[in-house]
Amino acid sequence: MGSATSELPTHRTPLNDAAETGLKIVVVGGFGVGKTTLVRSVSEIRPLNTEEVMTQAGVGVDETGAVTSKTTTTVAFDFGRISLNDRMVLYLFGAPGQERFWFLWDRLFSGTLGAVVLVDTRRMDDSWYAIDRLEHHRTPFVVAVNRFDDDTDRYSLDEIRQALALPAHVPMVDCDARVRHSGKDVLITLVNHLHAMAIAEEATL
């Protein structure tokens, strides 16, 4: 991506003593799509991450063709936190993107309220597994298109929806994972989607 930088928190915000409800959201997507960056940019604390420097051992295992500038990789998960109010806290988990770590995903999905599928339009095929697993677990999700500066095709959201065969009820948004307000807009879109689903379910009871 370009020269924009993530707006990292400069200090650790203590968890409010009144906090009693924790909500879990998972960020998934292909290798190098920006999951760690998104968690880092929106977290109110300096996030826990398990990034390691990529070595020659990963050559031929991790596909880096479209992300040649990437020098580190997540080997377990990223973790961040956002306090929604005095009582409710949102916990963010970023899943590793490489196929060799996919076995961790099902465990990360346990107890998840919803998910964000982060998409890089230069490598849309990398999004299929994330969408398939979320649909398998019946986990509500939104799709956020992380617009990279060197993406020359600039596909529209409608074109991306068609390419991913996404049903009309799945929300899609553009984002820049490096920018805090953009990442927060993605999370707001997911929360609004979950709220709308809950209201629709109540109407059928």
Backbone bond lengths (Angstrom), bond angles and torsions (degrees), N, CA, C in turn:
res aa  C-N    CA-C-N  psi(-1)  N-CA   C-N-CA  omega(-1)  CA-C   N-CA-C  phi
1 M - - - 1.448 - - 1.512 109.43 -
2 G 1.318 118.01 -179.42 1.447 121.69 -171.76 1.502 113.65 -84.94
3 S 1.344 115.43 -148.09 1.455 120.35 -171.03 1.516 114.32 -87.40
4 A 1.327 118.25 -6.30 1.465 120.07 179.42 1.521 109.65 -61.40
5 T 1.314 116.34 147.07 1.460 120.61 -179.10 1.516 110.71 -120.05
6 S 1.332 116.13 150.84 1.460 121.16 177.57 1.519 109.44 -68.08
7 E 1.327 116.10 145.10 1.454 121.47 179.63 1.522 108.82 -91.38
8 L 1.332 116.53 79.00 1.459 121.06 -175.57 1.517 111.10 -69.29
9 P 1.340 117.79 141.35 1.461 119.81 174.60 1.517 110.00 -63.58
10 T 1.317 117.14 139.00 1.459 121.06 -177.56 1.521 112.02 -89.94
11 H 1.332 118.03 -10.83 1.454 120.39 178.40 1.518 109.12 -148.30
12 R 1.311 115.94 163.06 1.467 121.19 -179.99 1.524 109.65 -87.33
13 T 1.326 116.66 121.66 1.457 121.96 178.61 1.526 108.90 -85.96
14 P 1.328 118.94 119.25 1.471 120.22 -178.87 1.523 111.29 -67.21
15 L 1.312 115.85 147.52 1.452 121.03 177.47 1.521 109.71 -70.64
16 N 1.328 116.32 133.10 1.455 121.45 -178.62 1.528 110.65 -62.66
17 D 1.326 116.98 137.26 1.466 121.50 -179.64 1.520 112.49 -61.12
18 A 1.354 116.59 -25.74 1.464 120.30 -177.07 1.534 112.08 -83.90
19 A 1.332 117.69 -6.95 1.469 120.69 -177.50 1.520 110.08 -61.27
20 E 1.328 115.57 127.50 1.468 119.51 -177.75 1.519 113.04 -135.11
21 T 1.328 117.78 -11.77 1.459 120.83 -178.02 1.522 109.58 -124.63
22 G 1.333 116.37 121.00 1.452 121.51 177.54 1.518 110.84 -107.65
23 L 1.324 116.80 128.12 1.454 122.80 179.68 1.523 108.50 -112.20
24 K 1.314 116.73 132.50 1.463 121.79 -174.48 1.527 111.41 -107.88
25 I 1.332 115.45 129.61 1.459 121.97 176.22 1.524 108.19 -128.74
26 V 1.324 116.21 138.61 1.455 121.63 -179.51 1.530 109.35 -111.81
27 V 1.324 116.08 138.09 1.460 122.34 174.72 1.524 107.74 -107.37
28 V 1.331 116.75 120.53 1.465 121.64 -176.35 1.519 109.99 -126.94
29 G 1.313 115.20 167.61 1.460 120.86 179.75 1.509 109.81 153.98
30 G 1.314 115.58 -178.25 1.453 121.46 -176.69 1.521 113.28 -72.21
31 F 1.307 114.76 173.98 1.458 123.30 -179.97 1.529 110.40 -64.10
32 G 1.341 116.52 127.95 1.459 120.43 175.29 1.507 115.43 74.68
33 V 1.342 117.58 17.45 1.461 120.08 -175.83 1.523 112.60 -82.89
34 G 1.342 118.07 -16.28 1.461 120.55 177.74 1.512 115.26 118.01
35 K 1.334 118.01 17.32 1.460 120.77 -177.00 1.531 111.75 -64.42
36 T 1.323 116.17 -47.73 1.469 120.08 178.58 1.525 110.46 -60.72
37 T 1.323 116.16 -41.57 1.466 121.07 -179.94 1.518 111.12 -62.55
38 L 1.333 117.67 -42.10 1.461 121.53 -179.44 1.525 110.87 -64.14
39 V 1.339 116.97 -48.33 1.469 120.44 179.53 1.523 109.65 -60.18
40 R 1.321 116.43 -42.91 1.460 121.10 -177.75 1.530 111.10 -64.67
41 S 1.315 117.38 -38.66 1.468 120.40 -173.72 1.524 112.82 -74.14
42 V 1.339 118.51 -29.84 1.462 120.04 -175.66 1.521 113.84 -99.68
43 S 1.342 118.25 -15.61 1.460 120.93 -175.14 1.524 110.86 -69.03
44 E 1.329 115.55 140.44 1.464 120.93 177.46 1.522 111.55 -82.52
45 I 1.306 116.84 -10.19 1.463 121.88 175.09 1.523 108.02 -117.64
46 R 1.313 115.88 160.57 1.458 118.44 172.42 1.526 106.65 -66.84
47 P 1.329 116.93 114.72 1.465 119.26 -168.61 1.519 113.39 -70.12
48 L 1.322 113.43 149.43 1.453 120.40 170.08 1.521 107.56 -76.48
49 N 1.318 117.33 131.03 1.455 118.48 173.32 1.512 109.51 -140.89
50 T 1.320 115.59 161.02 1.457 121.77 -177.22 1.518 109.14 -121.41
51 E 1.323 115.58 46.41 1.451 120.04 178.50 1.523 110.55 -78.37
52 E 1.324 115.06 137.71 1.457 121.64 176.12 1.526 108.78 -127.62
53 V 1.315 115.55 152.01 1.459 120.33 178.63 1.520 109.28 -67.77
54 M 1.341 115.51 133.37 1.455 120.04 178.93 1.529 109.69 -73.98
55 T 1.326 116.28 139.38 1.457 121.91 -177.07 1.519 110.22 -123.77
56 Q 1.319 115.75 179.10 1.461 121.02 178.60 1.523 111.65 -62.19
57 A 1.335 117.03 -23.02 1.471 120.09 -179.53 1.522 111.61 -62.72
58 G 1.343 116.63 -24.45 1.454 120.16 -179.16 1.513 114.37 -86.15
59 V 1.336 117.23 -7.92 1.455 120.77 -179.79 1.523 109.70 -64.19
60 G 1.334 115.78 128.74 1.456 120.11 -178.27 1.506 113.46 85.48
61 V 1.353 117.03 -10.73 1.470 121.34 177.79 1.516 109.95 -104.44
62 D 1.333 116.72 -51.45 1.457 122.02 177.22 1.520 109.00 -96.81
63 E 1.322 117.21 124.97 1.455 122.52 -179.45 1.519 109.77 -78.58
64 T 1.326 117.02 109.81 1.467 121.24 -175.79 1.517 112.50 -113.64
65 G 1.315 117.65 12.33 1.453 120.82 -174.51 1.512 114.16 -55.45
66 A 1.341 116.77 -40.37 1.472 119.98 -176.85 1.515 112.40 -94.47
67 V 1.329 117.27 -2.01 1.466 120.80 -179.56 1.521 109.10 -132.36
68 T 1.321 116.09 55.32 1.459 121.52 -173.16 1.520 112.58 -65.03
69 S 1.337 118.48 -21.35 1.462 120.57 -179.05 1.523 112.61 -85.31
70 K 1.329 117.30 -4.06 1.468 121.05 -177.12 1.519 109.63 -77.20
71 T 1.340 117.11 127.30 1.465 121.46 -177.65 1.517 113.26 -115.91
72 T 1.352 117.53 -10.94 1.461 121.03 178.71 1.518 109.41 -128.75
73 T 1.326 115.71 162.87 1.453 120.06 -179.88 1.522 110.27 -146.94
74 T 1.329 116.56 145.89 1.464 121.83 177.52 1.520 109.46 -78.43
75 V 1.338 116.16 129.15 1.462 119.87 -176.84 1.525 112.78 -111.55
76 A 1.314 118.95 -3.40 1.470 121.55 173.87 1.527 108.06 -139.00
77 F 1.318 118.38 -83.46 1.454 120.84 174.70 1.522 109.42 -162.90
78 D 1.330 115.39 161.56 1.455 122.18 172.11 1.518 108.38 -98.88
79 F 1.328 116.81 151.93 1.459 120.11 -179.97 1.518 109.55 -139.83
80 G 1.347 115.56 129.73 1.453 121.50 175.87 1.518 110.29 -139.16
81 R 1.342 116.49 175.97 1.466 120.19 -175.06 1.522 110.10 -145.57
82 I 1.361 114.90 142.14 1.465 121.76 173.76 1.527 107.73 -135.16
83 S 1.324 117.32 126.85 1.462 120.91 174.76 1.528 108.57 -85.37
84 L 1.338 116.31 118.65 1.458 120.66 -180.00 1.523 111.08 -79.02
85 N 1.319 115.72 -38.88 1.466 122.96 173.92 1.525 107.58 -158.87
86 D 1.330 117.33 -167.16 1.467 119.75 -176.22 1.526 112.70 -63.34
87 R 1.332 116.83 -25.19 1.462 119.71 -172.94 1.530 114.41 -110.04
88 M 1.335 117.05 -22.40 1.463 120.26 -173.40 1.529 110.90 -113.94
89 V 1.327 114.98 133.14 1.464 121.86 -179.05 1.528 108.98 -126.29
90 L 1.321 115.45 135.35 1.460 121.45 178.04 1.520 108.64 -101.25
91 Y 1.332 116.03 123.68 1.460 121.27 177.67 1.526 108.80 -104.64
92 L 1.313 116.24 128.58 1.460 122.35 -176.67 1.522 110.48 -108.43
93 F 1.324 116.27 130.26 1.456 121.99 176.87 1.528 108.50 -121.63
94 G 1.317 116.72 122.76 1.456 121.00 175.66 1.520 109.73 -99.28
95 A 1.332 117.06 121.76 1.461 121.53 -176.47 1.529 110.72 -85.58
96 P 1.333 117.42 146.22 1.473 120.18 175.93 1.521 110.46 -65.75
97 G 1.324 116.65 145.26 1.457 120.15 -173.02 1.512 115.98 -92.98
98 Q 1.342 118.25 -20.52 1.453 119.47 -175.47 1.525 111.83 -71.70
99 E 1.318 115.63 146.68 1.464 121.09 -178.05 1.520 111.97 -57.15
100 R 1.345 117.66 -34.26 1.467 119.73 -176.95 1.521 112.91 -68.07
101 F 1.350 117.99 -12.41 1.463 120.94 178.14 1.531 112.78 -109.26
102 W 1.324 117.32 7.42 1.460 119.85 -177.69 1.525 112.71 -62.46
103 F 1.330 117.11 -24.49 1.472 119.49 -179.53 1.526 111.37 -61.09
104 L 1.334 118.56 -19.92 1.454 122.21 178.91 1.525 112.83 -77.48
105 W 1.325 116.28 -20.70 1.465 119.76 -170.39 1.516 113.00 -62.34
106 D 1.325 117.08 -45.66 1.466 119.62 -176.58 1.527 111.07 -58.90
107 R 1.322 117.60 -36.03 1.467 120.70 177.51 1.526 110.86 -69.91
108 L 1.321 116.60 -39.11 1.458 119.82 178.32 1.523 111.64 -65.51
109 F 1.321 117.06 -31.39 1.463 120.76 -179.39 1.525 112.38 -72.06
110 S 1.325 118.39 -18.37 1.460 121.48 -178.29 1.526 110.36 -61.70
111 G 1.330 116.36 125.19 1.455 121.69 179.18 1.514 114.92 75.35
112 T 1.322 116.63 12.64 1.472 120.46 -177.29 1.524 111.08 -80.58
113 L 1.332 115.87 132.97 1.457 121.53 177.05 1.524 111.09 -73.38
114 G 1.319 116.26 -39.73 1.454 121.58 -179.30 1.512 109.25 -170.93
115 A 1.323 116.15 178.68 1.461 119.77 -174.99 1.516 111.27 -142.56
116 V 1.322 114.10 157.42 1.462 122.62 171.54 1.523 107.37 -113.71
117 V 1.328 116.56 125.16 1.463 120.83 172.62 1.522 106.94 -98.45
118 L 1.313 116.17 113.61 1.453 121.32 179.85 1.526 108.57 -90.29
119 V 1.334 116.25 129.97 1.465 121.86 -173.05 1.523 110.30 -120.11
120 D 1.327 115.82 135.76 1.455 123.83 169.76 1.524 106.35 -108.82
121 T 1.345 118.29 115.82 1.467 120.87 -172.86 1.524 112.63 -67.50
122 R 1.317 118.30 -14.60 1.460 120.83 175.73 1.522 111.32 -75.24
123 R 1.351 115.94 -16.83 1.467 120.87 -176.67 1.526 109.02 -142.70
124 M 1.319 116.22 57.52 1.469 119.35 -174.36 1.521 113.03 -65.47
125 D 1.335 117.06 -26.72 1.465 119.28 179.52 1.531 111.69 -60.90
126 D 1.342 116.59 -25.15 1.466 120.01 -179.98 1.520 112.76 -68.81
127 S 1.333 117.40 -10.31 1.464 121.70 -177.92 1.520 112.55 -87.25
128 W 1.327 117.13 -16.18 1.460 120.18 -172.15 1.523 112.94 -60.66
129 Y 1.339 116.29 -44.32 1.468 118.46 -175.76 1.524 110.97 -63.47
130 A 1.339 116.68 -42.74 1.465 120.26 -179.66 1.519 111.09 -60.47
131 I 1.321 116.45 -45.90 1.466 120.59 -179.43 1.527 110.29 -64.27
132 D 1.334 116.52 -42.64 1.465 120.83 -179.93 1.522 111.78 -60.92
133 R 1.354 117.21 -45.04 1.457 119.93 -178.32 1.523 112.00 -67.38
134 L 1.325 116.84 -39.02 1.462 119.80 178.71 1.526 110.83 -65.26
135 E 1.323 116.71 -42.01 1.460 119.57 177.81 1.523 110.84 -65.50
136 H 1.345 116.42 -36.54 1.465 120.43 177.31 1.524 111.08 -61.68
137 H 1.324 116.59 -40.71 1.463 121.22 -179.64 1.532 112.09 -85.51
138 R 1.323 117.14 -1.51 1.469 122.87 -177.08 1.532 111.03 55.83
139 T 1.308 114.82 40.93 1.461 121.85 178.57 1.528 109.40 -93.85
140 P 1.323 118.46 121.85 1.472 120.20 178.28 1.529 110.14 -61.97
141 F 1.328 116.13 144.87 1.454 118.97 -179.55 1.522 110.91 -151.77
142 V 1.326 114.26 161.01 1.462 122.01 170.37 1.520 107.37 -121.57
143 V 1.313 115.83 159.18 1.459 121.49 178.68 1.518 108.93 -111.00
144 A 1.332 115.97 125.45 1.467 122.11 178.25 1.523 108.53 -114.84
145 V 1.316 116.13 123.17 1.466 121.46 -178.88 1.526 108.49 -92.44
146 N 1.318 115.28 109.84 1.465 120.98 -179.58 1.524 108.05 -81.98
147 R 1.318 116.86 107.16 1.463 121.80 -174.29 1.529 110.94 -82.15
148 F 1.316 116.48 108.12 1.458 121.68 178.28 1.528 109.94 -84.36
149 D 1.334 115.53 148.11 1.460 120.35 -175.41 1.521 112.92 -64.21
150 D 1.330 117.81 -29.50 1.464 120.01 -178.84 1.526 112.97 -94.37
151 D 1.324 116.38 14.33 1.467 120.81 175.41 1.527 107.97 -81.58
152 T 1.307 116.46 101.58 1.472 121.08 -174.65 1.520 113.39 -85.64
153 D 1.331 117.63 -16.77 1.468 119.77 -176.44 1.524 112.92 -77.67
154 R 1.339 116.81 -36.79 1.469 122.37 177.18 1.524 112.02 50.51
155 Y 1.311 116.31 54.86 1.459 120.92 177.25 1.529 109.99 -62.24
156 S 1.315 116.33 144.84 1.457 120.36 177.32 1.523 109.31 -76.18
157 L 1.339 115.62 164.04 1.464 119.57 178.37 1.526 111.02 -61.97
158 D 1.318 117.33 -36.70 1.468 120.38 178.51 1.527 110.67 -63.96
159 E 1.337 117.13 -40.58 1.466 120.26 178.57 1.522 110.71 -66.15
160 I 1.324 117.14 -39.16 1.462 120.99 179.28 1.522 110.63 -68.06
161 R 1.330 116.41 -40.18 1.471 120.31 177.23 1.522 110.48 -58.98
162 Q 1.322 115.76 -42.83 1.461 120.01 -179.68 1.534 110.63 -66.82
163 A 1.326 116.79 -41.60 1.465 120.35 -178.96 1.525 111.80 -64.56
164 L 1.330 116.71 -34.12 1.465 121.26 -179.33 1.523 112.59 -92.17
165 A 1.340 116.72 -0.53 1.462 122.13 179.94 1.528 111.31 55.02
166 L 1.331 115.91 43.19 1.457 120.94 -179.25 1.519 110.86 -84.77
167 P 1.326 118.09 134.13 1.463 120.20 175.84 1.522 110.82 -66.50
168 A 1.319 116.07 159.64 1.460 121.78 -173.26 1.521 112.88 -64.06
169 H 1.338 117.77 -25.30 1.465 119.53 -175.37 1.522 113.35 -79.22
170 V 1.342 118.41 -9.14 1.463 121.19 179.05 1.531 109.04 -85.00
171 P 1.328 118.64 116.33 1.464 120.91 -178.51 1.534 111.54 -67.08
172 M 1.339 115.28 145.46 1.458 121.70 175.53 1.518 108.88 -130.73
173 V 1.341 115.96 139.48 1.463 120.66 178.36 1.521 109.31 -141.00
174 D 1.330 115.78 153.99 1.459 121.52 168.76 1.517 108.52 -83.47
175 C 1.329 116.44 152.21 1.467 118.52 175.67 1.518 110.59 -156.11
176 D 1.310 114.43 164.34 1.459 122.90 168.69 1.520 105.26 -122.76
177 A 1.329 116.89 105.85 1.465 121.68 -172.81 1.520 112.68 -61.21
178 R 1.328 117.86 -16.46 1.466 120.98 -178.41 1.520 112.63 -79.67
179 V 1.326 117.04 -17.77 1.461 121.52 -169.61 1.524 109.76 -107.43
180 R 1.325 116.66 125.38 1.455 121.57 -172.94 1.526 113.15 -58.17
181 H 1.335 117.62 -48.96 1.473 118.49 -176.24 1.521 111.06 -65.31
182 S 1.329 117.93 -30.68 1.457 120.82 177.44 1.528 110.40 -69.03
183 G 1.344 116.63 -43.07 1.460 120.12 176.65 1.514 112.27 -63.26
184 K 1.330 116.56 -38.85 1.462 120.27 178.28 1.524 110.97 -65.46
185 D 1.328 117.28 -36.19 1.466 120.23 176.57 1.529 110.78 -60.77
186 V 1.329 116.17 -37.42 1.467 120.19 177.37 1.530 110.27 -62.60
187 L 1.327 116.54 -45.96 1.464 120.51 -179.43 1.520 111.68 -66.64
188 I 1.331 116.98 -37.32 1.469 120.39 176.28 1.526 110.42 -62.75
189 T 1.336 116.11 -39.99 1.467 120.39 177.55 1.522 110.51 -60.49
190 L 1.328 116.78 -41.71 1.465 120.26 178.74 1.522 111.06 -66.34
191 V 1.326 117.32 -45.85 1.468 120.41 -179.65 1.528 110.42 -61.42
192 N 1.325 117.90 -42.77 1.469 121.15 177.88 1.525 110.67 -62.63
193 H 1.324 116.90 -38.22 1.467 121.31 178.14 1.525 110.55 -64.14
194 L 1.320 116.82 -44.09 1.463 121.26 179.11 1.522 111.25 -64.50
195 H 1.336 115.37 -39.12 1.469 119.88 178.76 1.524 110.65 -64.79
196 A 1.326 116.92 -43.96 1.466 120.97 179.06 1.529 111.02 -62.93
197 M 1.326 116.64 -38.94 1.464 120.00 178.07 1.522 111.25 -65.24
198 A 1.331 116.44 -39.64 1.472 120.44 179.72 1.523 111.08 -65.17
199 I 1.324 117.53 -41.29 1.463 121.66 178.96 1.526 110.08 -65.30
200 A 1.343 116.28 -42.51 1.462 120.11 179.62 1.522 110.70 -63.49
201 E 1.332 117.51 -38.21 1.464 120.92 178.59 1.521 111.33 -66.95
202 E 1.335 115.62 -41.39 1.473 118.74 178.36 1.517 111.53 -62.40
203 A 1.311 116.96 -34.69 1.476 121.12 -178.50 1.526 111.99 -66.21
204 T 1.330 116.61 -22.02 1.462 119.85 -178.40 1.513 112.93 -90.46
205 L 1.349 116.51 -8.37 1.464 119.97 -177.69 1.525 111.59 -80.00
